[in-house]
Every structure is written in C-alpha cells, then in structure tokens.
C-alpha cells in the first residue's frame, strides 16, 4: 500500500521522506565519530532518538507551523476582523462550512473550555497554556503533513511535557513540579496527545477539499460529519467501558489496556517527578537549529525550481512511522523516478493502475482476513505496519 501511495506523490515529497530518515542517521554517525556521545531521552518522554535530533524535529514542527501561519496571515487577519465586525463577508464565505465569526469564536470558546477543564483538573494556568499550545502546533503540522504528503501512518515522537522537562527541568521546586499539576497534565496529554495515529482534522480538510472540487455544499456536509462524530464518540465510550467490564482488560488489545498505552501517564509522571538529568539550555539551540533548517528548506524550494527537498521529510525524519515504512517509500519513489525518466509521462499514466492495484490489493487482503477472523472468532492479527 505504501509503495502504491508513494508512486502517486510528488517526487519531491517522497524523496524527502526517505532522504531525511537517513540524514538523521548520518548525524548519529557523525556525532559518535567526533566523540559526542548524546544521551538518550527517558523512555516515557516518547522520543525515538537522541536528544539533539529530538529537538531538531521539535524545532522543525514549530518552524513549519510558523511558515503556514505567516503565509496565511492576511486570511487570518480577515477572519479576526470579521469576528469583531470590522470587515464585510467576501463572496466566497457563503461556501464555507461555518461563517468566519462562528469559526473564530467557536475556536476561542473551545480553547477557553480546554483551559478551564485543565485548571479544574489541577494544572496551573500558565502550564496549561503552554501544554495545549504545543499540542496545537503538533496537530496543525501533522494535519498539513498528512494532507500534503498522503502518509498513511504518522507519529510525532515528541510530547509537550517531555519537551518542557528537557528544556526547563522538572521535579519539586521547579516550574514542572507536582504542585503545579504535572500529574493531571500527564494524564491529559496521554489521553489526547500521545500516539495520535488518527485524529479528525486531516479528515475535515480532505473531505471539504473533495466537496469543493465536486461542488458539494459544505454546510450540509459539515452537519453530517458533526453528527457522525457525535454518534461515534458516544458509541466508542460506551463500548470501551462495556468491553472492559464484560471481558476484562487482559483479554483486550495488550498495548492499549495492559502494556505501554495503559502505563504512559505513570511513566511520564515518574520521569518528570525524578527530574530530567539531560535537561540543558543547549536543547534550545538544537530546537532553534531545527526551526532555521525548516525555514531554509522552505525558502530554497520557493526560490529554486530544481531544489529537491521538502521540509515534510525533516518533520517525519526519525519517527516510529518512518522506521516502519521508509523502505517502501524508497521503492515507490524509485519506481516513479525510473518510469518517468525512461518512459515519460505517458508511461507513468499507463502504469498508475498497477500501483493503484497495490493499494486496493492490500486493502482487500485486510478485509478478507478481517472476515475470516470474524468468522473464526480470531483476534490479534496485525494487518498494518507494527
């Protein structure tokens, strides 16, 4: 499936995805060869890599979101002016799922609700603001990444509380102390931020893009999506509790109910309560370097038509997802480059059905074995990268 999807991506994006995976690997080699032995982050801080690479990637997220917001600054300014009655609606606004004032104040009220919930749960207000600001940066970047790169599997491999602990230290007497609410903060980030393999924002973006292309009214579509989310959320909560009581956690999926997923809040809290041994001001330098590298990549690709790299690859570089699919991405990229190089665009169009068949075949295989498992009452088969 990944080979097939990669074949449909632009060569710039697919090349960058596997190139930056190895770019980070070679950073490790250079670090060890020069005598720099970077410490690994505590397991509970959710960093799949060394400290300096972890903060480069975090800086890349911040830099990338900063670029997205800067590019859209005039549009966001217009939305704010509309919300305060300082600007008139444009003709295109009538085609939006929500009017700009409703969207603006809805976002503000939702943010206020999240912050009030966090404070009531025991998190100090300034910590709650930083926690959810980092989370917003993560989700904006991942949404753009999924929509633009077509990735089937994404993991950020960093957590807001872990980043804060590495930069400012933690434990009694520090800003990240039990008195300031690191325990409820870790529970909330474990529930809403950790391992976001699927969240709704990319689905909204892709759905409304398809609706726009096919002239489907966006407001009825929005109402339908909202109803589906509400029903699904209620059913999921009910089924999760029901399955736990009727079958017991030990008989359910072990990662979520027994092993890593169930232990994340305790891991996060334990690591931060003891204090982060590798906390250092130099982490801020690595974070800044990651942001600068992202800006340089964006400037280069906007100024030079021949520039082959996209910052999306840097954002995903050394994550769990790329560990699983980098070679499949390499194969898909190589197939596309060789076919277009020696066969031209006509050959590319003629071979596209084959690669679409790889995607459809993989999905068909999954559905087939899900049917067999349901018939035979079997469970626990991994039909996606694991």
C-alpha positions in Angstrom: 0.0 0.0 0.0 2.8 2.5 0.9 4.6 1.7 -2.3 1.4 2.5 -4.3 0.6 5.7 -2.4 4.2 6.9 -2.7 4.0 6.4 -6.5 1.2 9.0 -6.6 3.1 11.6 -4.5 5.3 14.3 -6.0 8.9 13.1 -6.3 10.0 16.0 -4.1 7.9 14.8 -1.1 8.6 11.1 -1.5 12.4 11.7 -1.9 12.5 14.0 1.1 10.7 11.4 3.3 13.4 8.7 2.9 16.3 11.1 2.5 15.8 12.8 5.8 15.4 9.5 7.6 19.0 8.7 6.6 20.1 12.3 7.0 19.3 11.9 10.7 21.0 8.5 10.9 24.2 10.0 9.5 24.0 12.7 12.1 24.3 10.0 14.7 27.4 8.6 12.9 29.0 12.0 12.7 28.3 12.6 16.4 29.8 9.3 17.5 32.8 9.7 15.2 33.5 13.2 16.6 33.4 11.9 20.2 30.0 13.4 21.0 28.0 10.7 22.8 24.5 12.1 23.1 22.3 10.8 25.9 19.1 9.0 25.1 15.9 10.5 26.4 13.9 8.7 29.1 11.6 6.2 27.5 8.5 7.8 28.9 9.3 11.1 27.2 8.4 9.4 23.9 11.5 10.4 21.9 12.7 7.8 19.4 16.2 9.1 19.0 18.9 11.2 20.7 18.3 14.4 22.5 19.8 16.7 19.8 17.8 15.1 17.0 14.6 15.1 19.1 14.8 18.9 19.5 15.7 19.5 15.9 12.5 17.7 14.9 10.6 19.7 17.5 12.0 22.9 16.1 11.0 21.8 12.6 7.4 21.5 13.8 7.4 25.0 15.3 9.1 26.4 12.2 6.8 24.7 9.8 3.7 25.9 11.6 5.1 29.4 11.8 5.5 29.3 8.0 2.0 28.1 7.5 0.6 30.9 9.7 2.8 33.5 8.1 1.7 32.5 4.6 -2.0 32.7 5.6 -1.6 35.9 7.7 -3.8 38.0 5.5 -6.6 35.5 5.6 -6.4 35.0 9.3 -6.4 38.8 9.8 -9.6 39.0 7.7 -11.2 36.3 9.8 -10.3 38.2 13.0 -11.7 41.4 11.6 -14.9 39.6 10.6 -15.2 38.2 14.1 -15.1 41.8 15.5 -17.4 43.2 12.9 -14.6 45.2 11.2 -14.8 43.7 7.8 -17.6 42.5 5.4 -18.1 38.9 4.3 -16.5 38.1 1.0 -18.5 36.2 -1.7 -16.6 33.0 -1.1 -17.5 32.9 2.6 -21.0 31.7 1.8 -19.5 28.4 0.6 -17.6 27.8 3.8 -18.9 25.2 6.3 -19.0 27.9 9.0 -19.1 31.7 8.8 -15.8 33.3 9.8 -17.2 34.8 13.0 -18.7 31.5 14.1 -15.5 29.7 13.4 -13.4 32.3 15.2 -15.5 32.5 18.4 -16.0 28.7 18.3 -12.3 28.3 18.4 -11.9 30.8 21.2 -14.6 29.3 23.3 -13.3 25.7 22.7 -9.8 26.9 23.8 -11.2 28.5 26.9 -13.2 25.3 27.7 -10.0 23.2 27.4 -8.0 25.6 29.6 -10.7 25.8 32.3 -11.0 22.0 32.3 -7.2 21.7 32.7 -7.2 24.2 35.6 -10.1 22.5 37.4 -8.2 19.2 37.0 -5.3 20.8 38.9 -2.9 22.2 36.3 -1.6 25.7 36.8 -2.9 28.1 34.1 0.5 29.0 32.5 1.5 25.3 32.3 -1.9 24.5 30.8 -1.5 27.2 28.1 2.0 26.0 27.1 0.8 22.4 27.1 -2.1 23.0 24.7 -0.2 25.5 22.6 2.4 22.8 21.9 -0.4 20.4 21.2 -1.9 22.8 18.7 1.4 23.2 16.9 1.7 19.4 16.7 -1.8 18.9 15.2 -1.5 21.7 12.7 1.8 20.4 11.4 0.5 16.8 11.3 -2.7 17.8 9.5 -0.8 19.7 6.8 1.7 16.8 6.6 -1.0 14.1 6.1 -2.9 16.2 3.5 0.2 17.2 1.5 2.3 14.0 1.8 -0.5 11.4 1.8 1.1 9.5 4.6 -0.9 6.5 5.9 1.0 6.4 9.2 2.1 9.3 11.3 3.7 9.7 14.7 5.3 12.9 16.0 7.6 11.1 18.5 7.6 14.0 20.9 5.3 15.0 23.8 4.8 18.6 25.1 5.6 17.7 28.8 8.7 15.8 27.7 10.0 18.8 25.7 9.3 21.2 28.6 11.1 18.9 31.0 14.2 18.7 28.8 14.3 22.5 28.5 13.4 23.7 32.0 14.0 20.6 34.1 11.3 19.2 36.5 10.6 17.9 39.9 9.9 19.5 43.3 10.8 23.2 43.4 10.8 23.7 39.6 8.2 25.0 37.2 7.2 21.4 36.3 6.6 20.4 39.9 3.8 18.2 41.3 2.4 21.3 42.9 1.9 22.9 39.5 -0.1 19.9 38.2 2.3 17.6 36.2 0.3 14.6 37.3 -3.1 15.7 35.7 -1.1 17.3 32.8 0.4 13.9 32.0 -2.9 12.2 32.2 -4.5 14.7 29.8 -1.6 14.5 27.3 -1.7 10.7 27.5 -5.4 10.7 26.7 -5.4 13.4 23.9 -1.9 13.8 22.6 0.0 10.5 22.9 0.2 8.3 19.8 -2.3 10.3 17.6 -2.4 7.7 14.8 -5.8 9.1 13.7 -7.4 12.4 14.5 -10.1 14.2 12.8 -8.5 17.4 11.4 -7.0 15.8 8.2 -10.3 14.1 7.5 -12.0 17.5 7.6 -9.5 19.1 5.3 -9.7 16.3 2.7 -13.5 16.0 2.9 -14.0 19.7 2.3 -11.4 19.7 -0.5 -13.3 16.9 -2.2 -16.6 18.7 -1.6 -15.2 21.9 -3.2 -13.9 20.1 -6.2 -17.2 18.2 -6.8 -19.5 21.2 -6.0 -20.9 19.5 -2.9 -22.5 22.0 -0.4 -20.2 22.2 2.6 -22.7 23.2 5.3 -24.9 20.0 5.0 -21.6 18.0 4.8 -20.4 19.7 8.0 -23.6 18.8 9.8 -23.4 15.2 8.6 -19.7 14.9 9.8 -20.6 16.5 13.1 -23.5 14.0 13.6 -21.2 11.1 12.8 -18.5 12.2 15.2 -21.0 12.7 18.0 -22.6 9.3 17.5 -19.2 7.6 17.1 -17.8 9.3 20.2 -20.8 8.2 22.3 -20.7 4.6 21.0 -16.9 4.4 21.5 -17.1 5.5 25.1 -19.9 3.0 25.8 -18.2 0.1 24.0 -14.8 0.7 25.6 -16.3 0.6 29.1 -18.6 -2.3 28.2 -15.7 -4.4 26.8 -13.6 -3.7 29.8 -16.2 -4.9 32.2 -17.5 -7.8 30.2 -14.2 -9.2 29.1 -11.5 -7.8 31.3 -8.6 -5.7 30.2 -6.2 -8.7 30.0 -8.3 -10.2 27.1 -8.3 -7.0 25.1 -5.6 -5.4 22.9 -2.5 -5.5 25.1 -0.8 -2.3 24.0 -3.8 -0.1 24.9 -5.1 -1.9 28.0 -2.0 -3.6 29.6 1.3 -2.5 28.3 2.6 0.8 27.0 -0.6 2.7 26.4 -2.0 2.0 29.8 1.3 2.8 31.6 2.0 6.1 29.8 0.7 8.5 32.4 2.7 6.8 35.2 5.8 6.8 33.0 5.5 10.5 32.2 4.9 11.4 35.8 7.7 9.3 37.2 10.3 10.6 34.8 9.3 14.2 35.4 9.0 13.8 39.2 12.5 12.5 39.5 13.9 15.4 37.4 15.3 15.2 33.9 19.1 14.5 34.0 19.7 15.6 30.5 17.9 19.0 30.8 20.1 21.7 29.3 20.0 25.2 27.7 21.7 23.6 24.7 18.4 21.9 23.9 17.0 25.3 23.0 19.9 25.7 20.5 19.0 22.4 18.8 15.3 23.4 18.7 16.3 26.8 17.1 18.5 24.9 14.6 15.6 22.7 13.6 13.4 25.8 13.0 16.1 27.6 11.0 16.7 24.5 8.8 13.0 24.3 8.1 12.8 27.9 7.1 15.9 27.5 4.8 14.3 24.5 3.2 11.0 26.4 2.5 12.9 29.4 1.1 15.1 27.2 -1.1 12.1 25.3 -2.6 10.2 28.5 -3.2 13.2 30.3 -4.9 14.8 27.4 -6.9 12.8 25.2 -9.1 15.4 22.5 -9.1 15.6 22.2 -5.3 14.6 18.6 -4.5 13.9 18.7 -0.7 10.7 19.4 1.2 10.6 20.1 5.0 7.9 17.4 5.4 10.7 14.8 5.3 12.6 16.6 8.1 9.4 16.7 10.3 9.0 12.9 10.0 12.7 12.0 9.9 13.4 9.6 12.7 9.9 8.6 14.0 8.4 5.3 14.6 6.3 5.6 11.5 9.3 6.1 9.3 11.1 3.2 10.9 8.2 1.1 9.5 7.7 2.5 6.0 10.9 4.2 4.9 12.0 1.4 2.6 8.5 1.1 1.0 8.7 4.9 0.4 12.1 4.4 -1.2 10.7 1.7 -3.5 7.7 3.8 -4.6 10.0 6.9 -5.2 12.5 4.8 -7.2 9.7 3.3 -9.4 8.2 6.7 -10.2 11.6 8.3 -11.0 12.8 5.4 -13.2 9.5 5.1 -15.1 9.2 8.8 -15.7 12.9 9.1 -16.6 12.9 6.4 -19.2 9.2 6.1 -20.2 7.9 9.7 -19.8 4.6 10.9 -18.6 2.6 8.6 -20.9 4.2 5.6 -19.3 3.6 7.0 -15.9 -0.1 7.3 -16.6 -0.3 3.8 -18.1 1.4 2.2 -15.1 -0.6 4.1 -12.5 -3.4 1.5 -12.4 -0.8 -1.1 -11.3 0.2 1.0 -8.3 -3.4 1.7 -7.5 -3.9 -2.0 -7.6 -1.2 -2.4 -4.9 -3.3 -0.1 -2.7 -6.6 -1.9 -3.5 -5.0 -5.3 -3.1 -3.6 -4.5 0.3 -7.0 -3.2 1.5 -8.7 -6.2 0.0 -6.3 -8.5 1.9 -7.1 -6.8 5.1 -10.9 -7.0 4.6 -10.5 -10.7 3.6 -8.7 -11.6 6.8 -10.9 -9.5 8.9 -13.8 -11.5 7.6 -12.0 -14.8 8.3 -11.1 -13.6 11.8 -14.7 -12.6 12.5 -16.0 -16.0 11.2 -13.4 -18.0 13.2 -13.6 -15.7 16.2 -9.9 -14.9 15.9 -8.3 -11.7 17.0 -4.9 -10.0 17.4 -3.7 -10.2 13.8 -1.6 -7.2 12.7 -2.7 -6.2 9.2 -0.8 -2.8 9.1 2.8 -2.0 9.9 3.7 -2.8 13.5 
